Amino acid sequence: MNVMKVRSKSTPQKVAGALANLFRDNETEVEIQVVGAGALNQAIKAIAIARGYLATSGVNLVCTPAFSDIEIDGEERTAIKLIVEAK
């Protein structure tokens, strides 16, 4: 499974394009990792945009949120992971 990391400064349109391309290349599941409200906001916008990009080809994206413990600069943090699947 591919893992994408989205930051609060990520551009939703660029993330959406990358996400849509993964699904066009027959990926069935992608994990998006975010830390913080700003990053989560950008990731959700990107998923909504990518869903629009893929709608014309009959692909519907479904997102399942979960928590994940990750390490950043030697410090353990709680991230949100968004499992995005093509249905």
C-alpha angles and dihedrals in degrees: 000000000000117000121209123190117210124195130196088255094052115118109240093214092055093046089047091052092050091047093048091049091054090054092045087055088060098262109154100192135026128182118215116196122202136173117199138012096277093054091047090051092053092046094051091049090050092051091050091049092046090050088058092048092053098040093085090060093050096254117136119197120216122192127206117188124212139160123254134183112228136171120238119180091342092308123112113234135177113241132184116235120201114204106206117195133183114233 
